[in-house]
């Protein structure tokens, strides 16, 4: 699940650039499709290979991988039903304190409410390498300047959100500078929230 991959970022000494773009579509058939592209600096990717299963989760074996001397691009697609996504979200909340406030619930037969935590200031268990006490911290954060995590949610209609809603009202986007994970500026909301209508059941219901 995408949330688990993003959580893995916090466990790595980010010594190179990292960009993440995730496009999640909630279909009228209750199938969720998540297309994720991650671009990692070569040094970071090579370090990941030494972290075992956790590191491999950022760029799974089935991902489409493009490697250059400077970077590695990983493109992957995940599909699941809404019920499966709710189960995964409930499990992630129990396993990871940072995801404890996450919300992924049905409001009715047509709508979902999604709330993703962005309170990076209060992450528990952050490795010492990723704290301001590390003499290399400035180099690490400097290497992330310009990198972004982009999240898009698509549905029949975005009823409300604190993200940027497209003109046609079907897509909401949030852009998080990657450096915010390590060095929060206080400018982000505490959560990324959206109410999505993924189908229209009409007068007689679904």
Secondary structure, DSSP 4 states (H G I P E B T S, - for coil): -HHHHHHHHTTS---S-EEEEEEEEE-TTSEEEEEEEEEEEHHHHHHHTTSTHHHHTTS-TTSEEEE-SSEEEEEEEEEEEHHHHHHHHHHHHHH-GGGTT-EEEESSSSEEEEEEE--GGG-TT--GGGSTTSTTHHHHHHHTTT-EEEEEEE-SEEEEESSEEPTTSSEEEEEEEGGGGTS--S-S-SEEEEEEE-----TT--
